[in-house]
Amino acid sequence: MVAASSVAAVVMGLGALFIRMKAAKKPTSARKIILPPLFMSTGALMFLFPMFRVTPLELLEAAAVGCVFSLLLMKTSNFEIRGQDIYLKRSKAFPVILMTLLVIRIIGKLVLSASIDVGQLGGMFFILAFAMILPWRLVMYKKYHTLKQQLPSQPMPITEKTAF
């Protein structure tokens, strides 16, 4: 079970890396920044089932590790203005950081699976991932919003209502 979930994590990590690289080629928007954590939040429904529930200490530990990991992602996520649009800057460090975090996560899962039930461990790693993504995306949104205010004003199209 642990090996299968580790392989799935590697596949998802590579998928996230390719999606991020592809996203840098298109303008970004507030919606593209905010929606991933909202979609991920539905995963919290797993805690309705007793096998995934964690203790308060496990929750705090997982959230703290996730917040620490998010600091690295925050440092490598920046935006730039190109013309009238805002783009995510490509970072050479981002793929290395993402893969390093993935390796640390897999090693942690292998070590912890000996002492923590698989269901609880799944819950802890969901909390870790959510606590990593949410602050990262909030910081990205703040950076995006700051740049959006710096965009040059778009000329207002002339219509019958705006003409004298």
N, C-alpha and C positions, 0 to 999 in steps of 0.2 A: 504494500500500500504506500509506504513512504517513498519507495523507488519510483512508482508510477506518478505520484504527485510531484516528485522532483523533476521528472522528465517533462511533465505538463508545465511546470514553472519555467523551465528552460525554453520551451516552445513559446510560451506567452511572453517571456522576456525578449526573445528574438523578435517576436511580432511587434512588441511595443517599440523596439529599437527601429525597425523598418518603418513603422507608422510615423514615428517622430521624425525620421529623416525625410520621409515623403511630405510631411506636413510643413516642413521648412520651405518647401517650394511654392506654397500657396499662402495667400494672406490669411491671417488668423482673425478671430473674433472673440468677443466675450463669451459667446455661446460655446465655442469650441474649447474654451478653457474651463468653463463651469460644469458642463454636462458630464464629463467622465466621473468625477466624484459623486455626482447625483445618481448616475446609473449604478455605480459600485455600491452605493449605500443600500440598495435593495438586497444585497448579500447579507445584511444584518438580520434578515429573516431567519437565517440559519440558527440563530440563538433561541428561536422558539422551540427547538428540539434539545432536550436535556444533554445529549451526548456532546454538543458543541459549546455548552456553557462553560465559562471560565470563572475562576475566583477573582475577587477584587484585586488581589496582588498580581495575578497573572495579567489582568486587564491593564493595570498601571505599567507593568514591565513591558508588555507588548507595545503600548502606546508610546512609552518613553523611547524605546528603540526606534520605532517608526518616525518619531519626531526628529531624532538625531540623524537618521538616514535622510530625511527630507532636506536637511541643511545642505547636503551635497548637491541635491537636485536643484535647490533654489539658486545656488551659486552658478550653476551651468545653464540656467534658463534665462535668456535675455532676448529682448526684442529690438527691432530696428525699423525705422520708417523708410519705405521705398516708394517714392511717388506719393500717392494718396492712401497707401495701405500700410499696415503694420505686419511685419513678418517675424517669425521666430528665428533667431540667429542660430546657425549651426555651431555646435560646440564640439571640438575634438575630444574633450574630456568626457562628454556625456556618455558615449557608448562604453568607455572604460569603466566609468562609475556605475552605470547600470548593470554591467556584467559582474563587477566586483560585488555589488550589493546582492545580486542573484546568487553568487557563489557563497557569500557569507550566510545568506538565508538557507541555502541547501545544507551547508555544514551544520548550522544551528538546528535545522530540522532533524538531521541524522543523529546529532548528539542528544537532543531533547526527547526524541521518540522513544528512547530507552526508559525514560522516567515519567513521561506525561502521556496520557491516553491520546490516541490518534485524533479523536473528535475534538478534544480540548485543544490539542495542538493546531488543528485546523482553524478553530476559533481564534486562537492567539495570533496565527499568521494572517488571518483576515484583519484583525485589529491592527497589527503591525503595518500591513499594506495600506489600510485606510488612513492610519495616523501618519503615514508617509505621504500619501497622495493629497490629502486635504490641505495641509499647510502649504505644500508646494504649489498647488493650484491657486490658493488664495493669494500667495505672493506673486505668482504669475499674473493674476487678474489685476493686482495693484499696479504692477509694472506696466501692464497693457493699458490700463486706464490713464496712468500718468502720460504715456506716450500719445494716447488718443487725444488728450487735451492739447498736445503740441502740434497736431496735424493742422495744416493750413485750411482755412475755411473754404468750403466748396461754394462756388458761385451759385446763387439761387436761379433756377430756370425762370425765364420770363413766361408768364401765362397771362390770361385776361385779368385774373384777380390781382396779379402783382404789377401789371402795367398801369400807368396813370391814365 
